[in-house]
Amino acid sequence: MGIFKRFFEKVKYAFTKTELNDDFYDELEALLVSSDMGVETAIDIMDELKAICKSKLIKDSDSASKELRQILISKLQLDKVDFNYPLIITVVGVNGVGKTTTIAKMTKFFTSQKKSVVLAAGDTFRAAATEQLSMWADKLKVRIVKQGEGADSASVVFDAITSAKAKNADVLIVDTAGRLHTKTNLMKELEKINNIIHREWPEAMKLNLIVLDASIGQNSIAQVKAFKESVAIDGIVLTKLDGTSKGGVVYPIINDLKVPIIFTCFGEKVDDIMPFDCENFVDKILM
C-alpha cells in the first residue's frame, strides 16, 4: 500500500544495527517523533522498550524489533467497534479532507458485504456537493436522498431516514457540510442532525465518524477535540495514508483522545479502504 513508506524504510534500517546502545535508541526515538507520533508518546514507547530489553537481557536488534512490535500494537488496542444493522453513519470533517470520496469508499465497502446502502446528501452548502455525491450513488448503484442547494440539512436527513426505513436499508450514510471547527453555526447544525437521527431511528446503531487527512499530522488532534465539543465522535476514517510519513499520529489520537480508527484509506480507487487493523498497521512499519 505504500503507507508512509519513507518512514518504514528508516525504521527497518535502524533495526539492521546489531548493538542496542544509546545511539540506537536515540535514532529510533527520533524516527517515531518524525512520524508525528508526538514527543511524549515516542518517549513513553522507548522507555518501555528499554525496560523490556533490559529485563529480558535482549542484546540483538531482531529481538528488540519483536518487542517493539508488541508495544506498538498494545498502544493501538481499543475496544473493537462491531457494526450492527441498521446502521447510521454521520460523516463530519473540515473542508478538503475528502469526505465525499470517503463516503463513496465506505459505500463500496458495505455493498461488497452485501449490505444495502442509502446516502443522504446533507452537504447543502458547498456548490456541486450534492451533484458529486449523486454521481457516486449512480456509479455504485445505491439510493440517494437529496434536496436543492441551500436546503435545510436536517430536513434532508429526516427524509433519508424515512426512505431508508421504508426500504429496510442496512446502512444510511449521511454527508455533512465540510466546515471549520471554529464555525459555531455549522457545528450547531451537526447537533440538530444528530438529534433528528436519535429521534427518528432510535433502534439503529449510530456512529459519528470524522474524516482526517493523515498528512496534516498533529493538527488532526485539534480537529477531533473541537468536533467532540459539539457532537460525540465515535471513530475516525484516516485518509491519504499512501502519501505521508506522518501516520504515527494514530498513537496520540487513540491514546490521548480514546477515539478508535474505524477505516483507513490509502489510494484513489473506490476500493482503497479497509477496516483498521492494528497488527497489520504495525507490521507495515516493522516488516
Buried (B, 14 or more C-beta within 10 A) or exposed (E): EEBBBEBBEBBEEBBEBEEBEEEBBEBBBBBBBBBBBBEEBBBBBBEBBBEBBEEEEBEEBEBBBEBBBBBBBEBBEBEEBEBEEBBBBBBBBBEEBBBBBBBBBBBBBBBEEEBBBBBBBBBBBBEEBBEBBBBBBEEBEBBBBBBEBEBBBBEBBBBBBEBBBEEEBBBBBBBBBBBEBEEEEBBEBBEEBBEBBEEBBEEBBBBBBBBBBBBBBBEBBEBBBBBBEBBEBBBBBBBBBBBBBBBBBBBBBBBBBEBBBBBBBBBEEBEBBBEBEBEBBBEBBBE
